[in-house]
């Protein structure tokens, strides 16, 4: 690790060289090499803005190797900063300048993943491995992609292979931790997250690092308790749960720790079960750690409490023990409705069918075969994601049964060419309070495969910047009740697909 004091003279010397050379191409190879060394040191020290600027100075150099390394470093720095668009733009330059270099291809694939193009990203990781079968960055990216398709054993093996090639890469340890957590191997997950934290620069105060530190303490608090445990007698059973629709939200009856029945919202847009502060106090449920959460609203990132429920009972038949849960504390004030309890079968590791005609859910490990009019690939990256397109540009959408409308992010909206069309301000609130920048954008064309098309649709535009940075990739938008209620919806984790069977128009309306 290099201290600030050791970096300053080096930085000053390099800056002096660059000031004497106004054109990047005119910088001597020797001076560019010094600049590369400076940029690497800044990156290693966690000074990502300075590292990015240092790489930026020489990414147009005539020397192909210097250019490749500068672009690679610039992309990595931009990704750490959450500047996904800039990372993608530079990664395209990198891919064109070094089309047969495995590290360059894998870096490009990382940038594709960061802008939500998961399938394109996986294809490029495979291309990188065809050039160099043991490239650590490509193996890591493939592992992350396999985990998103619920192929957890393959994902873990691939991530461990990446660690064997580059055991000092913190991000690989983080991915290993997330896979172990999905596999309910909490102690091993905590060990992997600890390795991630230990490899971070001391200056790293990012939301992701803070989340990992809290997650280690939370996972270890389970001790020998098996997380998300379902009685073996009920394992493999398909549970039929009745629901009501109130204000375009699916409501089921549930119990926490054998307490009284409560209304829970089915919310696949949340990565954990959620209870209110009032319910936690009434049931004597204490928090284990505080953890960062991000959502729609002016707060962006919000600190909440994380706890463990002894038992969550859904609909009378589905009982899950040792359930990770968020307590909405401190609560938000000034909202038109209180923050309700919610759950997601996906967070419990279970698949679900939503039958709006019969007002019932089917929840289980394995779903029956469905007749589908449309099938969308499902990616689980902490949240359920499906691909779509906005004005012909690809984007990834959160599948959010707790949401109401079809929305796109401000990042997605900013890239659209719309001429003089007027945006209409809206009052919208979400998990992080009021989004005072929200507006209605008319005249938008959306596609989800060639079978689902919306023309000249008015969509809500939301600021999804905070959750995007915390997740590590750009969110394109959200599809909620207005979209989902037109179909019988099957979200199948085992097959990694979302199947949509159109309802009759009368019933859908």
Residue pairs with C-beta under 8 A, 6 or more apart in sequence:
1 44
1 45
1 201
1 202
2 41
2 44
2 45
4 45
7 38
7 41
7 42
7 45
7 47
10 34
10 37
10 38
10 41
11 38
11 42
11 50
13 34
14 31
14 34
14 35
14 38
14 54
17 27
17 31
17 34
17 35
18 27
18 31
18 35
18 57
21 27
21 28
21 31
24 57
24 58
24 59
24 60
24 61
25 60
25 61
25 62
27 35
27 57
27 58
27 61
29 63
29 66
32 58
32 61
32 63
32 66
32 70
33 66
35 54
35 57
35 58
36 55
36 58
36 66
36 69
36 70
36 73
38 54
39 51
39 54
39 55
39 70
39 73
39 77
40 51
40 73
42 48
42 50
42 51
42 54
43 51
43 73
43 76
43 77
44 201
45 201
45 203
46 200
46 201
46 202
46 203
46 204
47 203
48 77
48 80
48 81
49 77
49 81
51 73
51 77
52 74
52 77
52 78
52 81
52 83
55 70
55 71
55 73
55 74
55 77
56 70
56 74
57 70
58 66
58 67
58 70
59 67
59 70
59 71
59 74
59 90
59 93
60 67
61 67
61 70
64 97
64 98
67 97
68 94
68 97
68 98
68 101
68 104
71 90
71 91
71 93
71 94
71 97
71 104
72 94
72 103
72 104
72 107
74 87
74 90
75 87
75 90
75 91
75 94
75 107
75 108
75 110
75 111
76 107
76 110
78 84
78 86
78 87
78 90
79 87
79 110
79 111
79 114
79 472
80 206
82 468
82 469
84 111
84 114
84 115
84 411
84 468
84 473
84 474
85 115
85 411
85 474
87 110
87 111
87 114
88 111
88 112
88 114
88 115
90 111
91 107
91 108
91 110
91 111
91 112
92 108
92 111
94 104
94 107
94 108
95 104
95 105
95 108
97 104
98 104
98 105
99 105
100 131
101 131
102 128
102 129
102 131
102 132
102 135
102 138
103 128
103 132
103 135
103 137
105 124
105 127
105 128
105 131
105 138
106 124
106 125
106 128
106 135
106 137
106 138
106 141
107 137
108 124
109 121
109 122
109 123
109 124
109 125
109 127
109 128
109 138
109 141
110 121
110 137
110 141
112 118
112 120
112 121
112 124
113 121
113 141
113 144
113 145
113 473
114 472
114 473
114 474
115 473
115 474
116 385
116 394
116 395
116 396
116 473
116 474
116 475
116 476
117 394
117 396
118 145
118 148
118 379
118 381
118 385
118 387
118 396
119 377
119 387
120 394
121 141
121 145
122 141
122 142
122 145
125 138
125 141
125 142
125 145
126 142
128 135
128 137
128 138
128 141
129 135
129 138
129 139
129 142
132 138
134 161
134 165
135 165
136 162
136 163
136 165
136 166
136 169
136 172
137 162
137 166
139 158
139 159
139 161
139 162
139 165
140 159
140 162
140 169
140 171
140 172
140 175
142 158
143 155
143 156
143 158
143 159
143 162
143 175
143 179
144 155
144 159
144 175
146 152
146 154
146 155
146 158
147 155
147 175
147 178
147 179
147 182
147 380
148 379
148 380
148 381
148 385
149 378
149 379
149 380
149 496
150 380
150 493
150 494
150 496
151 496
152 179
152 182
152 183
155 179
156 176
156 179
156 180
156 183
159 172
159 175
159 176
159 179
160 176
162 169
162 172
163 169
163 172
163 173
163 176
166 172
168 199
169 199
170 195
170 196
170 199
170 200
171 196
173 192
173 193
173 195
173 196
173 199
174 192
174 193
174 196
174 208
174 212
176 192
177 189
177 190
177 191
177 192
177 193
177 196
177 212
177 215
178 189
178 382
180 186
180 188
180 189
180 192
181 189
181 215
181 219
182 349
184 226
184 227
184 228
184 349
186 219
186 220
186 222
186 227
187 219
187 220
189 219
190 215
190 216
190 219
190 220
193 212
193 215
193 216
193 219
194 216
196 212
197 209
197 212
197 213
197 216
200 209
207 292
207 294
207 301
207 469
207 470
208 470
208 472
210 292
211 291
211 292
211 470
214 289
214 290
214 291
214 292
214 306
215 291
217 288
217 289
218 288
218 289
218 291
218 306
218 324
221 288
221 289
221 308
222 308
222 322
225 308
225 321
225 322
226 321
226 322
227 322
227 323
227 324
228 320
228 321
228 322
228 323
228 324
228 348
228 349
229 320
229 321
229 322
230 318
230 319
230 320
230 321
231 319
234 317
234 318
234 319
235 365
236 364
236 365
236 366
237 317
237 364
238 362
238 363
238 364
238 366
238 367
238 368
239 314
239 315
239 317
239 318
239 361
239 362
239 363
239 364
240 315
240 317
240 360
240 361
240 362
241 252
241 314
241 315
241 317
241 318
241 360
241 361
241 362
241 363
242 252
242 315
242 359
242 360
242 361
243 250
243 251
243 252
243 266
243 359
243 360
243 361
244 250
244 251
244 359
245 251
245 356
245 359
245 485
247 404
248 404
248 480
248 481
248 482
248 485
249 265
249 266
249 402
249 404
249 481
250 265
250 266
250 354
250 361
250 401
251 263
251 264
251 265
251 266
252 263
252 264
252 266
252 314
252 315
252 361
253 261
253 262
253 263
253 264
253 315
253 316
254 261
254 262
254 263
254 264
254 312
254 313
254 314
254 315
254 341
254 343
255 261
255 262
255 311
255 312
255 313
256 262
256 275
256 279
256 283
256 285
256 309
256 311
256 312
256 313
256 341
257 283
257 285
257 309
257 310
257 311
258 311
258 313
259 282
259 283
262 279
262 341
263 340
263 341
264 314
264 340
264 341
264 342
264 343
265 340
265 341
265 342
265 343
265 402
266 342
266 343
266 344
266 345
266 352
266 354
266 361
266 401
266 402
267 274
267 342
267 343
267 344
267 400
267 401
267 402
268 344
268 345
268 346
268 352
268 383
268 384
268 399
268 400
268 401
268 402
268 491
269 344
269 383
269 398
269 399
269 400
269 401
269 402
269 403
269 478
269 480
270 326
270 342
270 344
270 347
270 402
270 431
271 344
271 347
271 382
271 383
272 306
272 324
272 325
272 326
272 344
272 347
273 309
273 312
273 323
273 324
273 325
273 326
273 342
273 343
273 344
273 347
273 348
274 325
274 326
274 327
274 328
274 339
274 341
274 342
274 343
275 285
275 309
275 325
275 326
275 327
275 328
275 341
276 327
276 328
276 331
276 338
276 339
276 340
276 341
277 327
277 328
277 329
277 330
277 331
279 285
279 341
280 286
280 287
280 305
280 307
280 327
280 329
285 307
285 309
285 327
286 307
287 305
287 306
287 307
287 327
287 329
288 305
288 306
288 307
288 308
289 305
289 306
290 303
290 304
290 305
290 306
291 303
291 304
291 305
291 306
291 326
292 301
292 302
292 303
292 304
292 470
293 301
293 302
293 303
293 304
293 326
293 431
293 432
294 300
294 301
294 302
294 432
294 466
294 467
294 469
294 470
294 471
295 302
295 430
295 431
295 432
295 466
295 467
296 428
296 429
296 430
296 431
296 432
296 435
296 462
296 463
296 464
296 467
297 332
297 429
297 430
297 431
297 432
297 433
297 434
297 435
298 432
298 433
298 434
298 435
298 436
299 332
299 432
299 433
300 432
300 463
300 465
300 466
301 432
301 466
301 470
302 431
302 432
302 433
304 326
304 327
304 328
304 329
305 326
305 327
305 329
306 324
306 325
306 326
306 327
307 324
307 325
307 326
307 327
308 322
308 323
308 324
308 325
309 322
309 323
309 324
309 325
310 321
310 322
311 319
311 320
311 321
311 323
312 319
312 320
312 323
312 325
312 343
312 348
313 319
313 320
314 320
314 343
314 363
315 361
318 363
320 348
323 348
324 347
328 339
331 338
331 339
332 339
332 432
332 433
334 433
334 434
335 429
335 433
335 434
336 429
342 402
344 401
345 351
345 352
345 361
345 363
345 491
346 352
346 380
346 384
346 491
346 493
349 365
349 493
350 363
350 364
350 365
350 493
351 363
351 364
351 365
351 366
351 367
351 490
351 491
351 492
351 493
351 494
352 361
352 362
352 363
352 367
352 490
352 491
353 361
353 362
353 363
353 367
353 370
353 488
353 489
353 490
353 491
354 361
354 401
354 484
354 488
354 489
354 490
354 491
355 361
355 362
355 488
356 485
356 487
356 488
356 503
356 507
356 508
357 488
357 503
357 507
362 368
365 494
366 494
367 490
367 492
367 494
370 488
370 490
370 492
370 499
370 501
371 501
372 490
372 499
372 500
372 501
373 451
373 487
373 500
373 501
373 502
374 448
374 449
374 451
374 452
374 487
374 499
374 500
374 502
375 449
375 497
375 498
375 499
375 500
376 386
376 387
376 448
376 449
376 497
376 498
376 499
376 500
377 386
377 387
377 496
377 497
377 498
378 384
378 385
378 386
378 399
378 491
378 492
378 493
378 496
378 497
378 498
379 385
379 386
379 396
379 496
380 493
380 496
381 471
381 473
382 471
383 398
383 399
383 471
384 398
384 399
384 491
384 498
385 396
385 397
385 398
385 399
386 396
386 397
386 399
386 448
386 479
386 498
387 394
387 395
387 396
387 397
387 448
388 394
388 395
388 396
388 397
388 446
388 447
388 448
388 476
388 477
388 479
389 395
389 446
389 447
389 448
390 408
390 412
390 416
390 444
390 445
390 446
390 476
390 477
391 416
391 417
391 444
391 445
392 445
393 412
393 415
393 416
394 476
395 408
395 412
395 476
395 477
396 473
396 474
396 475
396 476
397 448
397 475
397 476
397 477
397 478
397 479
398 475
398 477
398 478
398 479
399 479
399 484
399 491
399 498
400 478
400 479
400 480
401 480
401 481
401 484
402 480
403 478
403 479
403 480
403 481
404 480
404 481
404 482
405 459
405 460
405 478
405 480
405 481
405 482
406 446
406 454
406 457
406 459
406 460
406 477
406 478
406 479
406 480
406 482
406 483
407 459
407 460
407 461
407 462
407 477
407 478
407 480
408 441
408 444
408 459
408 460
408 461
408 462
408 476
408 477
409 461
409 462
409 463
409 464
409 465
409 468
409 474
409 475
409 476
409 477
410 437
410 461
410 462
410 463
410 464
410 465
411 464
411 465
411 468
411 474
411 475
412 474
412 476
412 477
413 441
413 461
416 444
418 441
418 443
421 441
421 442
421 443
422 442
423 439
423 440
423 441
423 461
424 439
424 440
424 442
425 438
425 439
425 440
426 438
426 439
426 440
426 460
427 434
427 438
428 434
428 435
428 438
428 460
428 462
429 435
430 462
432 466
435 462
435 463
437 463
438 460
438 461
438 462
438 463
439 460
439 461
440 458
440 459
440 460
440 461
441 458
441 459
441 460
441 461
442 456
442 457
442 458
443 456
443 457
443 458
444 454
444 456
444 457
444 458
444 459
445 453
445 454
445 455
445 456
445 457
446 453
446 454
446 457
446 459
447 453
447 454
448 479
452 500
459 477
462 477
462 478
464 475
464 477
464 478
467 475
468 474
468 475
485 503
485 508
486 502
486 503
486 508
487 500
487 501
487 502
487 503
487 508
488 500
488 501
488 503
489 498
489 499
489 500
490 497
490 498
490 499
490 500
490 501
491 498
492 498
492 499
502 508
